[in-house]
Amino acid sequence: MRGSKVVRFAGAAMIAVALMLFGARASFAEPSVSGTYVSVTPNSVELISLVQTADGRIVGRIESTSLDGTGSVKRSAMTVEGAGDGEALLLTAQSILLSLGSSPSFSGVIEGDVLELSWQGGRRSYRRGTAAQFHSAVGSLEARSLNVRNRQAFDTASANLLRLTQALDRIDARLPELNGQLADAAQRYRDLFPRLHNRRRAQAALSAFPGQGLETMRAGTDASSYALDIDAVGLEITGYRTEMQRRFDEARSLVGVVNAHCTGRPNGSEALCRELVIQQARLERFSVATRAEFGIVEAAYREASVDTPPGRRWLDSVTGRGRR
């Protein structure tokens, strides 16, 4: 708070000094600096609006709009006070939202319609103009910003579409091996479950006869071993499922990102968005095929896990009931 008072005091003192310097000349009806000044560069536009009173005092506002390296539009504004005659002026920033430089003080020289404004670390030329010229230049910067951001969005979408295509290529290359692994897992279920059922039935039957403790234990041990082998098959399948889920999640995430770009369908993205539709169809085709393969091994597990004694299977085949 104390620092701000010092700054205001210093600003007021500078204005007082300027009034003393320019006051005498102002009394001889020097041309007024009042008016609008505009400065346009390839990446920025600035407007200075100044009003000068009869005693040489000046109040005004500086507005700046610029385009940064990322294509974003930056805006800043400040109010100024000072004094001057028709040839020179001194200004002090009274409020700074985003300043033009590190110093709140400005000095200027006017030659005809041109205002040369200097501050610590910089200078800039302005020409008398209108607010309409300023806003027109701002509109041009905003249009360039939009083009830059559209280009960046297109480049990002193109890169993500390439990543999607590569991810689907990897899934396509993985599916034949996966199908073989799942087919092998299904067959191991068909081999292991009958052995497990057989040894459990043997364990139950032997336990009913005295003196068969060793054989009963052996049957139980065999059954436990087969159960562990079946669990190992299940863990393998879980690993395959987790792997493929990760692969498909990656692909779906990329589809979502590219599709977000295509939703607005900016100009120049038609080919990219058509390619996205093709890749989405591939993704769905691979997903359906993978679900089908996991469905086969799940069906094999359900069927093999049901203990149907050999006699029951023969009876079902004779009566035509079959297995349900």
Secondary structure in CASP SS format (residue, H / E / C, confidence):
PFRMAT SS
TARGET T0000
AUTHOR 0000-0000-0000
METHOD secondary structure of the structure
MODEL  1
M C 1.00
R H 1.00
G H 1.00
S H 1.00
K H 1.00
V H 1.00
V H 1.00
R H 1.00
F H 1.00
A H 1.00
G H 1.00
A H 1.00
A H 1.00
M H 1.00
I H 1.00
A H 1.00
V H 1.00
A H 1.00
L H 1.00
M H 1.00
L H 1.00
F H 1.00
G H 1.00
A H 1.00
R H 1.00
A H 1.00
S C 1.00
F C 1.00
A C 1.00
E C 1.00
P C 1.00
S C 1.00
V C 1.00
S C 1.00
G E 1.00
T E 1.00
Y E 1.00
V E 1.00
S E 1.00
V E 1.00
T E 1.00
P C 1.00
N C 1.00
S E 1.00
V E 1.00
E E 1.00
L E 1.00
I E 1.00
S E 1.00
L E 1.00
V E 1.00
Q E 1.00
T C 1.00
A C 1.00
D C 1.00
G C 1.00
R E 1.00
I E 1.00
V E 1.00
G E 1.00
R E 1.00
I E 1.00
E E 1.00
S E 1.00
T E 1.00
S E 1.00
L E 1.00
D C 1.00
G C 1.00
T C 1.00
G C 1.00
S C 1.00
V E 1.00
K E 1.00
R E 1.00
S E 1.00
A E 1.00
M E 1.00
T E 1.00
V E 1.00
E E 1.00
G E 1.00
A E 1.00
G E 1.00
D C 1.00
G C 1.00
E C 1.00
A E 1.00
L E 1.00
L E 1.00
L E 1.00
T E 1.00
A E 1.00
Q E 1.00
S E 1.00
I E 1.00
L C 1.00
L C 1.00
S C 1.00
L C 1.00
G C 1.00
S C 1.00
S C 1.00
P C 1.00
S E 1.00
F E 1.00
S E 1.00
G E 1.00
V E 1.00
I E 1.00
E E 1.00
G C 1.00
D C 1.00
V E 1.00
L E 1.00
E E 1.00
L E 1.00
S E 1.00
W E 1.00
Q C 1.00
G C 1.00
G E 1.00
R E 1.00
R E 1.00
S E 1.00
Y E 1.00
R E 1.00
R E 1.00
G C 1.00
T C 1.00
A H 1.00
A H 1.00
Q H 1.00
F H 1.00
H H 1.00
S H 1.00
A H 1.00
V H 1.00
G H 1.00
S H 1.00
L H 1.00
E H 1.00
A H 1.00
R H 1.00
S H 1.00
L H 1.00
N H 1.00
V H 1.00
R H 1.00
N H 1.00
R H 1.00
Q H 1.00
A H 1.00
F H 1.00
D H 1.00
T H 1.00
A H 1.00
S H 1.00
A H 1.00
N H 1.00
L H 1.00
L H 1.00
R H 1.00
L H 1.00
T H 1.00
Q H 1.00
A H 1.00
L H 1.00
D H 1.00
R H 1.00
I H 1.00
D H 1.00
A H 1.00
R H 1.00
L H 1.00
P H 1.00
E H 1.00
L H 1.00
N H 1.00
G H 1.00
Q H 1.00
L H 1.00
A H 1.00
D H 1.00
A H 1.00
A H 1.00
Q H 1.00
R H 1.00
Y H 1.00
R H 1.00
D H 1.00
L H 1.00
F H 1.00
P H 1.00
R H 1.00
L H 1.00
H H 1.00
N H 1.00
R H 1.00
R H 1.00
R H 1.00
A H 1.00
Q H 1.00
A H 1.00
A H 1.00
L H 1.00
S C 1.00
A C 1.00
F C 1.00
P C 1.00
G C 1.00
Q C 1.00
G H 1.00
L H 1.00
E H 1.00
T H 1.00
M H 1.00
R H 1.00
A H 1.00
G H 1.00
T H 1.00
D H 1.00
A H 1.00
S H 1.00
S H 1.00
Y H 1.00
A H 1.00
L H 1.00
D H 1.00
I H 1.00
D H 1.00
A H 1.00
V H 1.00
G H 1.00
L H 1.00
E H 1.00
I H 1.00
T H 1.00
G H 1.00
Y H 1.00
R H 1.00
T H 1.00
E H 1.00
M H 1.00
Q H 1.00
R H 1.00
R H 1.00
F H 1.00
D H 1.00
E H 1.00
A H 1.00
R H 1.00
S H 1.00
L H 1.00
V H 1.00
G H 1.00
V H 1.00
V H 1.00
N H 1.00
A H 1.00
H H 1.00
C H 1.00
T H 1.00
G H 1.00
R C 1.00
P C 1.00
N C 1.00
G C 1.00
S C 1.00
E H 1.00
A H 1.00
L H 1.00
C H 1.00
R H 1.00
E H 1.00
L H 1.00
V H 1.00
I H 1.00
Q H 1.00
Q H 1.00
A H 1.00
R H 1.00
L H 1.00
E H 1.00
R H 1.00
F H 1.00
S H 1.00
V H 1.00
A H 1.00
T H 1.00
R H 1.00
A H 1.00
E H 1.00
F H 1.00
G H 1.00
I H 1.00
V H 1.00
E H 1.00
A H 1.00
A H 1.00
Y H 1.00
R H 1.00
E H 1.00
A H 1.00
S H 1.00
V C 1.00
D C 1.00
T C 1.00
P C 1.00
P H 1.00
G H 1.00
R H 1.00
R H 1.00
W H 1.00
L H 1.00
D H 1.00
S H 1.00
V H 1.00
T H 1.00
G C 1.00
R C 1.00
G C 1.00
R C 1.00
R C 1.00
END
